[in-house]
Amino acid sequence: LVTRDYSKRMRPEQVLNNVKRYARNSSIITFHDSLKSWNNGNLQYALPRSIEFLKEEGYEFKVL
């Protein structure tokens, strides 16, 4: 699942909603550690909220 957190057209809430809407069992969710993601506020808003949401839904996280 590409969150599109790098897009200037996406608001932080939209990035989070993409995760909530499209994440499925065994999804690999991609956030980008880049200036594009950071400067528009998407990464720092959506990443922690996505993790919190997914944990509440019973998902587990693994290091690849």
N, C-alpha and C positions, 0 to 999 in steps of 0.2 A: 504494500500500500504506500504509494508516494503521497505524502501529505501536502505537497506544494507549498511548504512553509517558506520557500525562497521567493515566491511570487509577490510582486508589489501590488497585484490586483486582489490578493487575498487578505482579508482582515484576520486578526488572531482568532476570533470566534469561529470563522469559517474553517480554519485549519483544524481546530478542535472538533467541530461538527463533522468534518470529513472522517476523522478517526472514529468518532462515535457511530457514524452511519455505515462505514465500509469495513471496519475491522471484523475479522472472522477468526474462528479457531485456526491456529497455525499461521496466521498472517505474519508477515515480516513488515514492520512499519518503519518507514524511512523518514528521519528528520535530518536536516542538513546543518552541520556546524560550520556556518559560513556568514560572512558579513551581510549578505542579502537576507538571510533568515533572521539575523540578530537586529539589523538596523530597522526593520519594519516591525519589530516586536513580536513576530510570530513564534519564534523558537522559545523564548523565555515565558511566553504566555501558555502556549499549547502543550509543550512537552510535559511539564509537571502535572497539568490537569488531565492529560491523556493517560499518564501512568496511574494517577489516582482513580480515574474512571474505570480503566481496564482491570485494576486490582479489585475494585468493588464488584466488577462483573465476574470475578473468579479467575481471571487470566493470570498466568505466571510469566516471569521474564527470565530469559536465558541469554548468556553471553555467547555470541557466535565467533 
